[in-house]
Amino acid sequence: MTRTVILEVNREKPEKPKIKSAADVIRNGGLVAFPTETVYGLGADALNAKAVKRIYAAKKRPLDNPIIVHVATEQETLQLTKNIPLKAKKLISVFWPGPLTLVLRACEKVPKAITGGLDTVAVRMPRHNVALALIEESGVPIAAPSANRSGRPSPTTAEHVRQDLDGRIEMILDGGSTNIGVESTVLDVTVDPPEILRPGGTTYEELVKIVGQVKIHPAALAEKSVRAKVPSPGMKHRHYAPTAELVLVEGSVESTVEKTQQIINYNLRIGKRVGVLATDETKDMYEADVVKSLGSRADLSSAARSLFRLLREFDEDKVDIIVAEGVPLEGLGLAVMNRLRKASNYRIVKAD
């Protein structure tokens, strides 16, 4: 068992000695969890296949699930890829650093352990001082999926990382809570028009403003499971799931509230402890054991920010089932619904 060191680090001005300690771990083939603007990532030297394989082992992650590579400069992207399209360069100029991952053609030096055996690689530049400092000090691009056990809700605090990975990795850099709360958007720019493979912190609407037409892969809507090989993390396997069973109710607000309470009542009658994931507008309408609010339907950034934390809290509340309201599929709502549908393992009830 590995001893996991936790270092608190200033998120605005990361202390150089702490960053150097973490970078030493990366260069020596170790694993470091670190904050980004989206969720905490579990980092290893992206060019060290042995270190990358340790990520899969620590997370118990399926080997066919590609890993995003994090860079601190555009030059590093050029070293990992070939034939970057003009649209990709335009997107980089607008959205990097930020929560947008681009799927590009991989060059020969990128280990197959990162790409899931594909000829593409997913790359992004995080908008977080701790993450950028770690990449720069390490001197290598850093492969980093979310720093959680595979299938669990992604971590938005260092404590979430500790709960899942203590004793399995060398170090956690604690930079406080993350800002966005859901992972980056993954956009395939090897096709034209570009295609969203996973919705996230950069919205469909923002992308369309810059490059015009953008497609949404059916798997990004997460209305059913995917079995084929996939070019992006978060497309195929069950993700983001709490221990409790989760049922997602979708429809108009009035119909959703009515159907949700019906499901609550049934489960209470058969002796289950029931949690409800509601919104500010509806939370007082339910009678259940535990009711939590994602935030306002008028501000879905709050829903994105709180989603994974609340799913983990339901585990602490020891509920048997969570009944969750759907939210509108616009803006960050598309990313929130992608996570909720996957967390439910596609147990979706249409209320209308």
C-alpha positions, 0 to 999 in steps of 0.5 A: 500500500502506498502512503498518500501525502496530502499537501494544501496548496494556494490555488492562486499562487501555488507554493513552488516547493510544494509544486516541485515535490509533486513534479518530482513524483510525476517525473519518477513515474508516480501519481499525483491528484491535483485540482483543475477548474472542472474536477480533480485529475489523477496525473501521471507522465503522459509519455511514460506508458508504465506510469499511465498504466498505474492510473488504470490500476489505481482507479480500476479503470477499464483499459479501453477508456481513453485518458485526456492529456493536459498541457501548459502550452500550445507547443506541447500539443504540437508534440503530441499530435499531427495535422491540427485542423484550422477549426481546432486552432481557432478553438484553442485561441478562444477557449484555452486555457479552459474546460474544452478537450480536443480530440486530434490525430495522435503522433507516434510518441503517444503511448497506446495506453493513453489512447485506448488503442486508437489513433487519436489523442484527447488534449486540453489546457486547464484553467487552473494555476495549480494544474498549470504550475504542475505541468510546467514544473514537471516538464512533461504533458500530464495524463489525467482522468478524474481522480476517483474510483472508476464509476464513482462520482467525480471528485470536486474536493481533495477529500473526495479524492482521499475517500477513493484513492488514499493508499493507492497514489503518492500525493494529493494537492489540495487546492480547495473546491473546483469551480465548474464541477463537471468535466471538460467538454470533449470535441472531436475535431478530426471530423467536420463538422466537429462533434461533441463526444462528451458535454461539459464545461464549455457549452454547445452554444459557445462552440457554435458561436465560434465554428458554426455547425457542431454535431452532438454524438448520440452517446453525449446525450446518454439516453442509452449505453454504448458498446463500441470502441469510443474515442473519448472518456465518459462515453461508454462505461457506467460513470458518476454513480453513487452507491444508492440506486438512482432513478431520473425523472424527465419532463415538464416541471409539473409532471416531473414533481408529480411522478417523482412523488409517486416514485418516492411514495412507492419506495417509502411503502416498501421500507426504503430510505429515499433521497430526492435530488430536486431544484430550488423551485421544487425542493419544498414540494417533496416528502421524503427522508432526504431532500437536496437541491441542485440549485436554481433551474435558472442558473444551471452552473450551480447544478453543475458545481454541486452535482457530484458533491450531492451524489456523494452526500447521499452515500453518507446519508445512507439512502437506498434510492435517489430520485432525481429531477431532470433539468433543461438540456441547454447550456450546462444543463446538457452536461448535468443531464449526461452525468445524471443519465449515466449515474442512473445507469439509464433508469429514466422515467418520462413524466409527460 
